Amino acid sequence: MTAAQAIAYLRSPLAIRARCEAIYEAGLAGTLEHFRIQPEALPAVVDEVVRVTRERYPELRIPVYGRINQFGAERVAALDARLGDDRARGWIELVVVSVLLDAGAGEQWTYRDGDHSIGGSEGLAVASLRAFEAGVFSSDPARPLGVDAGALASLDHARLAAALQSSGQNLLPGMVGRINVLRALGAALVRTPTYFPGGRPGGLLDYFRSIAPHQLPAAELLTTLVEGLSPIWPGGVVIEGQDLGDVGRHRAAGGSGPSEGLVPFHGQSQWLAYSLLEPLERAGLPIAQPEALTGLAEDRHGGLFVDLGVLVPKHARARAISHPPRSELIVEWRALTVALLDRVATSVRERLGASPLQMPLACVLEGGTWAAGRAVAGRLRPGGAPPIRIEADGTS
């Protein structure tokens, strides 16, 4: 495999599944360093996901997993009316910055919106929406409801902190990482005009229409986002000068040549891909083969498997300390999570009498696995913290 072939492969959802499956098989063989797999505990996970799904969506009318769901229906309706005729590009631009800001919020930070105090990922969602409405990400006074390269490149730390209500008494971790990611996004918008014509995230709509005017394959959506956004993630794996983004290393990952031992996740790029499905389809660009995307290897999903005994840490330090995002323990946990989410999705569909077409993975995640992970964590620990802690740097 040449370097160019390795780069293309590692940017594909096929590579995510293949490398995560390799680590899962090693886990079943008992050769992993950090976790033991107990498949017999998986039915308890399925029971919890089915229970939470029926509770949240009694008629099983489950929306696709995505950022827009976290804004709240009333806020979405109000902003939709303000965006007017260019609402498709407006939603794309909001979703892009909102997802990129969606790195761990910590256990203490909350966002105050009117009479509501909101923490976690939902709090970051509402905070980013309000910042978007206030014109924080636009340098064009005539178009405050937008995002452009100039505003991002010159984004002031104090202004972003104020918009996110981060202060000494309400500290949002990773603020430096968050602002650096948005500034790097501004540079990426300029550097890759093919994907972002006009220097705006909304230019993605024009690019996708140019390459797939009738139907956009989900794998192409993800690959475009990974290629366009990978350079904004600091400290990642690089092959011949090409930043690969959210890619880890693990001895059980397999592969050969330049890709040997590398495990792609592209977590926020996939979260962004899922979050763009709705605005792209509303703009008349349906997504083909959404099942090509994988489950997201983040701590709510992964925590569900640890808390319910499917993944058992082999050593006490797994729970005792916080771990760097690219440590082998975290890479192992994330890879096993991706593989297990596919298995849970199959069983949940069987229990609910739905086909993959009726209930794609995106609906199982929304229904679903993320909410179940949070619910179980809330029952087991004050504040609902995940069972294993990842050091928050505002970028993952």
C-alpha positions as CSV (number, residue, x, y, z in Angstrom):
1,M,0.0,0.0,0.0
2,T,1.5,3.3,-1.1
3,A,1.3,6.4,1.1
4,A,-1.4,7.9,-1.1
5,Q,-3.5,4.7,-0.9
6,A,-3.0,4.5,2.9
7,I,-4.2,8.1,3.3
8,A,-7.3,7.5,1.1
9,Y,-8.1,4.2,3.0
10,L,-7.7,5.7,6.4
11,R,-10.1,8.5,5.5
12,S,-12.9,6.0,4.7
13,P,-15.6,4.6,6.9
14,L,-14.6,1.2,5.6
15,A,-11.3,1.6,7.4
16,I,-12.9,2.6,10.6
17,R,-15.0,-0.6,10.8
18,A,-12.2,-2.9,9.6
19,R,-9.6,-1.6,12.1
20,C,-12.1,-1.6,15.0
21,E,-13.2,-5.1,14.1
22,A,-9.6,-6.2,14.2
23,I,-9.2,-4.9,17.7
24,Y,-12.6,-6.5,18.7
25,E,-11.4,-9.9,17.5
26,A,-8.3,-9.5,19.5
27,G,-10.5,-8.7,22.5
28,L,-12.5,-11.9,22.0
29,A,-9.2,-13.8,21.8
30,G,-8.2,-12.3,25.2
31,T,-5.1,-10.6,23.9
32,L,-5.9,-6.9,24.5
33,E,-3.9,-5.0,27.1
34,H,-6.7,-2.9,28.7
35,F,-10.1,-4.5,28.3
36,R,-11.7,-7.9,28.6
37,I,-14.9,-8.5,26.5
38,Q,-17.9,-10.2,28.1
39,P,-20.4,-10.8,25.2
40,E,-22.8,-12.5,27.6
41,A,-23.5,-9.0,29.1
42,L,-24.6,-7.5,25.8
43,P,-28.3,-8.4,26.2
44,A,-28.4,-6.1,29.2
45,V,-27.2,-3.2,27.0
46,V,-29.9,-4.1,24.4
47,D,-32.5,-4.1,27.1
48,E,-31.5,-0.6,28.3
49,V,-31.3,0.8,24.7
50,V,-34.8,-0.6,23.9
51,R,-36.2,0.8,27.1
52,V,-34.8,4.3,26.6
53,T,-35.8,4.3,22.9
54,R,-39.5,3.4,23.7
55,E,-39.5,6.0,26.5
56,R,-38.2,8.8,24.3
57,Y,-40.0,7.8,21.1
58,P,-43.1,5.7,22.0
59,E,-44.3,5.5,18.3
60,L,-40.7,4.8,17.1
61,R,-40.7,7.9,15.0
62,I,-37.0,8.5,15.6
63,P,-35.1,11.3,14.0
64,V,-31.7,10.9,12.6
65,Y,-28.9,11.4,15.1
66,G,-27.6,14.9,14.7
67,R,-26.7,18.2,16.3
68,I,-30.0,19.9,15.3
69,N,-31.9,17.7,17.7
70,Q,-30.0,19.2,20.6
71,F,-30.9,22.8,19.8
72,G,-34.6,22.3,20.9
73,A,-37.6,22.5,18.7
74,E,-38.7,26.0,19.6
75,R,-35.2,27.4,19.0
76,V,-34.9,25.6,15.7
77,A,-38.2,27.0,14.5
78,A,-37.3,30.5,15.5
79,L,-33.9,30.5,13.8
80,D,-35.4,28.8,10.7
81,A,-37.8,31.7,10.3
82,R,-34.9,34.2,10.6
83,L,-32.7,32.5,8.1
84,G,-35.1,33.1,5.3
85,D,-34.4,32.0,1.7
86,D,-30.8,30.9,2.4
87,R,-31.7,28.7,5.3
88,A,-29.9,25.6,3.9
89,R,-26.5,27.2,3.9
90,G,-27.3,28.9,7.2
91,W,-28.0,25.6,8.9
92,I,-24.9,24.0,7.4
93,E,-22.8,26.9,8.8
94,L,-24.3,26.7,12.3
95,V,-24.0,22.9,12.4
96,V,-20.3,23.0,11.4
97,V,-19.2,25.5,14.1
98,S,-21.5,23.9,16.7
99,V,-20.1,20.4,16.1
100,L,-16.5,21.6,16.2
101,L,-17.2,23.3,19.6
102,D,-18.7,20.1,20.9
103,A,-15.8,18.7,22.8
104,G,-16.3,17.6,26.4
105,A,-18.1,20.2,28.5
106,G,-16.9,18.8,31.9
107,E,-19.1,18.1,34.8
108,Q,-19.5,21.7,36.3
109,W,-20.1,24.0,33.3
110,T,-23.6,25.0,32.3
111,Y,-25.1,27.5,29.9
112,R,-27.9,29.8,31.0
113,D,-30.6,30.3,28.3
114,G,-33.5,32.4,29.7
115,D,-34.8,30.4,32.7
116,H,-33.0,27.2,31.6
117,S,-29.6,26.0,32.8
118,I,-28.2,23.4,30.4
119,G,-25.0,21.4,30.7
120,G,-23.1,18.9,28.6
121,S,-23.4,18.6,24.9
122,E,-26.9,20.1,24.8
123,G,-25.6,23.2,26.7
124,L,-22.8,23.6,24.1
125,A,-25.4,23.2,21.3
126,V,-27.6,26.0,22.7
127,A,-24.6,28.2,23.4
128,S,-23.3,27.9,19.9
129,L,-26.7,28.6,18.5
130,R,-27.0,31.8,20.5
131,A,-23.5,32.8,19.5
132,F,-24.4,32.2,15.9
133,E,-27.5,34.4,16.3
134,A,-25.4,37.1,17.8
135,G,-23.1,37.2,14.8
136,V,-20.0,36.0,16.6
137,F,-18.9,33.9,13.6
138,S,-19.6,36.4,10.9
139,S,-17.6,39.4,9.7
140,D,-20.3,40.6,7.3
141,P,-22.7,43.1,9.0
142,A,-25.2,42.5,6.2
143,R,-25.2,38.8,7.0
144,P,-24.7,38.3,10.7
145,L,-26.4,34.8,10.6
146,G,-23.5,33.1,9.0
147,V,-19.9,31.9,9.3
148,D,-17.0,33.0,7.3
149,A,-13.2,32.6,7.2
150,G,-12.4,36.2,8.2
151,A,-14.5,36.1,11.4
152,L,-13.1,32.7,12.5
153,A,-9.4,33.7,11.8
154,S,-9.7,36.8,14.0
155,L,-12.0,35.3,16.6
156,D,-11.2,36.8,20.0
157,H,-10.8,34.4,23.0
158,A,-12.6,36.7,25.4
159,R,-15.5,37.1,23.0
160,L,-15.9,33.3,22.5
161,A,-15.6,32.7,26.3
162,A,-18.3,35.3,26.9
163,A,-20.5,33.7,24.3
164,L,-20.1,30.3,25.9
165,Q,-20.5,31.8,29.4
166,S,-17.2,30.4,30.5
167,S,-15.8,32.1,33.5
168,G,-13.8,31.4,36.7
169,Q,-17.1,30.5,38.4
170,N,-18.4,28.5,35.4
171,L,-15.4,27.2,33.7
172,L,-15.7,25.4,30.3
173,P,-12.6,23.2,29.9
174,G,-10.5,23.3,26.8
175,M,-11.3,26.9,25.8
176,V,-7.9,27.4,24.2
177,G,-8.4,24.2,22.2
178,R,-11.8,25.3,21.1
179,I,-10.8,28.7,19.8
180,N,-7.7,27.2,18.1
181,V,-10.0,24.8,16.3
182,L,-12.3,27.6,15.1
183,R,-9.4,29.7,14.0
184,A,-7.9,26.7,12.1
185,L,-11.3,26.2,10.5
186,G,-11.1,29.7,9.2
187,A,-7.7,28.9,7.6
188,A,-9.1,25.6,6.2
189,L,-12.0,27.4,4.5
190,V,-9.5,29.6,2.6
191,R,-7.0,26.7,2.0
192,T,-9.6,24.4,0.4
193,P,-11.8,26.5,-1.8
194,T,-12.9,23.5,-3.8
195,Y,-14.9,22.2,-0.8
196,F,-15.7,25.6,0.7
197,P,-16.4,28.0,-2.2
198,G,-16.7,31.6,-1.0
199,G,-14.7,30.8,2.2
200,R,-17.8,29.7,4.0
201,P,-18.9,26.3,5.4
202,G,-22.1,26.7,3.5
203,G,-20.1,26.3,0.3
204,L,-20.2,22.6,1.0
205,L,-23.7,22.6,-0.4
206,D,-22.5,23.9,-3.7
207,Y,-19.6,21.4,-3.8
208,F,-21.8,18.5,-3.1
209,R,-24.3,19.5,-5.7
210,S,-21.5,19.7,-8.2
211,I,-20.3,16.2,-7.6
212,A,-23.6,14.4,-6.8
213,P,-26.6,16.5,-8.0
214,H,-29.2,13.8,-7.3
215,Q,-27.9,11.8,-4.4
216,L,-24.8,12.1,-2.2
217,P,-23.2,8.8,-0.9
218,A,-22.6,9.0,2.9
219,A,-19.1,7.8,2.4
220,E,-18.3,10.6,0.1
221,L,-19.8,13.1,2.6
222,L,-17.5,11.8,5.3
223,T,-14.4,11.6,3.1
224,T,-14.9,15.3,2.1
225,L,-15.3,16.4,5.7
226,V,-12.2,14.5,6.8
227,E,-10.1,15.8,3.9
228,G,-11.4,19.3,4.3
229,L,-11.1,19.5,8.1
230,S,-8.4,17.1,9.1
231,P,-5.7,19.8,9.2
232,I,-7.5,21.6,12.0
233,W,-6.9,18.9,14.5
234,P,-3.5,19.4,16.3
235,G,-1.0,16.7,17.1
236,G,-2.5,14.0,14.9
237,V,-1.0,11.3,12.8
238,V,0.7,12.6,9.6
239,I,1.7,10.6,6.5
240,E,3.9,12.4,4.0
241,G,2.8,15.8,5.2
242,Q,-0.9,14.9,5.2
243,D,-2.8,15.3,8.5
244,L,-5.1,12.4,9.1
245,G,-7.1,13.9,11.9
246,D,-8.8,11.7,14.5
247,V,-6.6,8.6,14.0
248,G,-5.0,6.6,16.9
249,R,-2.4,3.8,17.1
250,H,-3.0,0.3,18.5
251,R,-0.8,-2.8,18.3
252,A,-3.9,-5.0,17.4
253,A,-5.2,-2.8,14.5
254,G,-3.4,-4.7,11.8
255,G,-2.6,-3.3,8.4
256,S,0.7,-3.0,6.6
257,G,2.9,-0.3,5.1
258,P,2.2,3.3,6.1
259,S,-1.2,2.4,7.6
260,E,0.1,-0.4,9.9
261,G,-1.3,-0.1,13.4
262,L,-3.4,3.0,12.7
263,V,-7.1,3.2,13.8
264,P,-9.2,5.9,12.2
265,F,-12.3,7.1,14.1
266,H,-13.0,10.6,12.7
267,G,-15.4,11.1,15.6
268,Q,-16.3,14.7,15.2
269,S,-16.2,14.5,11.4
270,Q,-18.8,11.6,11.6
271,W,-20.8,13.6,14.2
272,L,-20.8,16.4,11.7
273,A,-21.7,14.1,8.8
274,Y,-24.7,12.8,10.7
275,S,-25.6,16.3,11.7
276,L,-25.6,17.5,8.0
277,L,-27.9,14.7,6.8
278,E,-31.0,16.7,7.7
279,P,-30.0,20.1,6.3
280,L,-28.7,18.5,3.1
281,E,-31.8,16.5,2.6
282,R,-34.0,19.6,3.2
283,A,-31.9,21.3,0.6
284,G,-32.9,18.6,-1.9
285,L,-29.8,16.5,-1.7
286,P,-30.7,13.1,-0.2
287,I,-28.0,10.9,1.3
288,A,-27.4,7.4,-0.1
289,Q,-26.1,4.5,2.0
290,P,-26.1,6.2,5.4
291,E,-25.2,2.8,6.9
292,A,-21.7,3.3,5.6
293,L,-21.1,5.6,8.6
294,T,-20.2,4.0,11.9
295,G,-21.2,4.5,15.5
296,L,-19.4,7.2,17.3
297,A,-16.6,6.3,19.6
298,E,-17.3,8.8,22.3
299,D,-17.6,8.4,26.1
300,R,-21.4,8.1,26.4
301,H,-21.5,5.2,24.0
302,G,-18.3,3.6,25.4
303,G,-19.4,4.2,28.9
304,L,-22.6,2.2,28.4
305,F,-20.5,-0.9,27.6
306,V,-18.3,-0.4,30.6
307,D,-21.1,0.4,33.1
308,L,-23.1,-2.7,32.0
309,G,-20.2,-5.1,32.1
310,V,-19.6,-5.8,28.4
311,L,-16.1,-4.1,28.6
312,V,-14.2,-4.9,31.8
313,P,-11.0,-2.9,32.5
314,K,-8.1,-5.2,33.2
315,H,-6.3,-2.8,35.6
316,A,-7.4,-0.3,38.2
317,R,-5.7,2.7,36.6
318,A,-8.3,2.6,33.8
319,R,-10.8,4.2,36.2
320,A,-8.4,5.9,38.6
321,I,-6.9,8.6,36.3
322,S,-7.7,10.7,33.3
323,H,-6.2,9.5,30.1
324,P,-4.9,11.4,27.1
325,P,-7.2,11.1,24.0
326,R,-4.6,9.3,22.0
327,S,-3.4,6.9,24.7
328,E,-3.7,3.2,23.8
329,L,-6.3,2.6,26.5
330,I,-8.6,5.2,25.0
331,V,-8.0,4.0,21.4
332,E,-8.8,0.5,22.5
333,W,-12.0,1.6,24.3
334,R,-13.1,3.6,21.3
335,A,-12.4,0.8,18.8
336,L,-14.4,-1.7,20.9
337,T,-17.2,0.8,21.2
338,V,-17.5,1.2,17.4
339,A,-17.6,-2.6,16.9
340,L,-20.1,-3.2,19.7
341,L,-22.5,-0.4,18.5
342,D,-23.0,-2.3,15.2
343,R,-23.9,-5.5,17.2
344,V,-26.3,-3.6,19.5
345,A,-28.0,-1.9,16.5
346,T,-28.7,-5.4,15.0
347,S,-30.3,-6.7,18.2
348,V,-32.3,-3.5,18.9
349,R,-33.8,-3.7,15.4
350,E,-34.8,-7.3,16.0
351,R,-36.4,-6.5,19.4
352,L,-38.3,-3.5,17.9
353,G,-39.3,-5.4,14.7
354,A,-37.6,-2.9,12.4
355,S,-35.5,-3.4,9.4
356,P,-32.1,-1.6,8.8
357,L,-34.0,0.6,6.3
358,Q,-36.7,1.5,8.9
359,M,-34.2,2.0,11.7
360,P,-30.7,2.8,10.4
361,L,-27.8,3.1,12.7
362,A,-28.3,6.8,12.9
363,C,-31.7,6.2,14.5
364,V,-30.4,3.6,16.9
365,L,-27.8,6.1,18.1
366,E,-30.5,8.8,18.5
367,G,-33.0,6.5,20.1
368,G,-30.9,5.1,21.7
369,T,-27.4,4.3,22.7
370,W,-26.2,7.8,23.6
371,A,-29.2,8.5,25.9
372,A,-28.9,5.0,27.4
373,G,-25.2,5.7,28.2
374,R,-26.1,8.9,29.9
375,A,-29.0,7.4,31.8
376,V,-26.9,4.5,33.2
377,A,-24.1,6.8,34.1
378,G,-26.6,9.0,36.0
379,R,-27.8,6.1,38.0
380,L,-24.3,4.9,38.9
381,R,-22.4,8.2,39.6
382,P,-23.2,11.6,41.0
383,G,-23.4,14.0,38.1
384,G,-23.4,11.2,35.6
385,A,-19.7,11.3,34.7
386,P,-18.5,8.6,32.3
387,P,-16.8,5.6,34.0
388,I,-13.5,6.3,32.3
389,R,-12.2,9.9,32.0
390,I,-10.6,11.4,28.9
391,E,-8.5,14.6,29.3
392,A,-10.4,17.4,27.8
393,D,-8.4,19.7,25.5
394,G,-11.3,21.2,23.6
395,T,-10.5,19.4,20.3
396,S,-12.0,15.9,20.8
